[in-house]
Amino acid sequence: MITGEGKAFSAGGDLDLIKGMGDDHALRRAVLLEAKAIVRGLVDFPLPLVAAVKGPAVGLGCSLVSLSDWC
């Protein structure tokens, strides 16, 4: 089960990191490879994945909810 904490399930990314990704090819590649690994891990996860969503799911959090089996 994946859950969020607070007022939002996922409030979105770190804006300073996102800005830095625009200027730094190596950083952008590293972040995108990490995101790819997270998504691939969820797609290949062998058990049912439940998302307990309370509040907005923005950015990668939206993808996590979309990749879950139940929410």
NORRAWO-V497909 format. One record per pair of residues at least 12 apart in sequence whose ideal C-beta (glycine too) atoms are under 8 Angstrom apart, sorted by sequence separation. I is the first residue (numbers start at 0). J is the second residue. D is the distance in Angstrom with one decimal. If there is no record, write none. Layout:
{{I,J,D} {I,J,D}}
//
This chain:
{{52,64,5.6} {50,63,6.5} {16,30,7.0} {50,64,4.8} {50,67,3.8} {48,66,7.1} {49,67,6.3} {52,70,5.2} {48,67,4.6} {49,68,6.8} {50,69,7.3} {51,70,7.5} {48,68,5.2} {49,69,4.9} {50,70,4.1} {47,68,4.6} {48,69,7.8} {49,70,7.1} {37,59,7.0} {41,63,6.8} {47,69,6.8} {38,62,6.4} {42,66,6.5} {34,59,6.1} {41,66,4.4} {37,63,7.8} {41,67,7.6} {38,66,6.7} {8,50,7.7} {8,52,4.6} {8,53,6.1} {10,55,6.9} {8,54,5.3} {9,55,7.3} {11,57,3.8} {12,58,5.0} {1,48,6.9} {7,54,4.1} {8,55,6.6} {9,56,4.9} {10,57,5.9} {11,58,4.3} {12,59,7.1} {0,48,7.7} {1,49,7.5} {2,50,7.6} {3,51,7.7} {6,54,5.3} {7,55,4.6} {8,56,4.4} {9,57,5.6} {0,49,4.5} {1,50,5.2} {2,51,4.3} {3,52,6.9} {5,54,7.6} {7,56,7.5} {9,58,6.2} {11,60,7.4} {0,50,7.5} {1,51,7.3} {3,53,6.4} {7,57,7.2} {9,59,6.8} {10,60,7.7} {0,51,6.0} {3,54,6.7} {9,60,2.0} {8,60,5.5} {9,61,6.9} {3,56,7.6} {7,60,7.9} {9,63,7.0} {8,64,7.0} {3,60,7.1} {1,63,6.0} {1,67,6.9}}
//
